[in-house]
Amino acid sequence: MEESGDPIPQPAKTLDCIGLYCPEPVFRTREEISSIPLGQVLEVLADDPASESDIRSWAKHAGQKLLSIERVKGGFRFLIKRET
């Protein structure tokens, strides 16, 4: 899901949601994204199987840019750029 040609910036902050289940990863992501400057990237780590669709849907509705979703050992790594 990476954008072609654009390097993905280093995350300004990492949010660890390992062990948390719906809807907690989305709630925490919403809170954390507002704590970083506009244009910066939040890295979210989650192992809830529903987090892939939940975070994707939340980012779209919240006006944030989901830069990538990566499957990592035991879960997912999301990179979300703060747009609003």
For each residue, the residues with C-beta under 8 A, 3 or more apart:
1: 66 67 68 69
2: 6 8 67 68
3: 6 67
4:
5:
6: 2 3
7:
8: 2 41 67 68 79
9: 40 41 81
10: 41
11: 14 40 41 42 43 79
12: 36 37 40 41 42
13: 32 35 36 40 42 43
14: 11 42 43 44 45
15: 28 29 32 42 43 44 45
16: 45
17: 20 24 25 28 29 44 45 46 47 48 51
18: 45 46 47 74 75
19: 47
20: 17 24 25 28 46 48
21: 24 25 48 50
22: 25 26 48 50 51 54
23: 26 27 54
24: 17 20 21 27 28
25: 17 20 21 22 28 29 44 46 48 51 54 55
26: 22 23 29 30 51 54 55 58
27: 23 24 30 31
28: 15 17 20 24 25 31 32
29: 15 17 25 26 32 33 42 44 55 58 78 80
30: 26 27 33 34 58 62
31: 27 28 34 35
32: 13 15 28 29 35 36 42 44
33: 29 30 36 42 62 64 80 82
34: 30 31 82
35: 13 31 32
36: 12 13 32 33 40 41 42 82
37: 12 40 82
38: 82 83 84
39: 81 82 83
40: 9 11 12 13 36 37 81 82
41: 8 9 10 11 12 36 67 79 80 81 82
42: 11 12 13 14 15 29 32 33 36 79 80 81 82
43: 11 13 14 15 77 78 79
44: 14 15 17 25 29 32 55 76 77 78 79 80
45: 14 15 16 17 18 72 75 76 77 78
46: 17 18 20 25 51 55 75 76 78
47: 17 18 19 51 74 75 76
48: 17 20 21 22 25 51 54 75
49: 52
50: 21 22 53 54
51: 17 22 25 26 46 47 48 54 55 75 76 78
52: 49 55 56 69 76
53: 50 56 57
54: 22 23 25 26 48 50 51 57 58
55: 25 26 29 44 46 51 52 58 59 66 69 76 78 80
56: 52 53 59 60 66 69
57: 53 54 60 61
58: 26 29 30 54 55 61 62 64
59: 55 56 62 64 65 66 80
60: 56 57 66
61: 57 58
62: 30 33 58 59 84
63: 83 84
64: 33 58 59 80 81 82 83 84
65: 59 80 81 83
66: 1 55 56 59 60 69 78 79 80
67: 1 2 3 8 41 79 80 81
68: 1 2 8 77 78 79
69: 1 52 55 56 66 76 77 78
70: 76 77 78 79
71: 75 76 77
72: 45 75 76 77
73:
74: 18 47
75: 18 45 46 47 48 51 71 72
76: 44 45 46 47 51 52 55 69 70 71 72
77: 43 44 45 68 69 70 71 72
78: 29 43 44 45 46 51 55 66 68 69 70
79: 8 11 41 42 43 44 66 67 68 70
80: 29 33 41 42 44 55 59 64 65 66 67
81: 9 39 40 41 42 64 65 67
82: 33 34 36 37 38 39 40 41 42 64
83: 38 39 63 64 65
84: 38 62 63 64
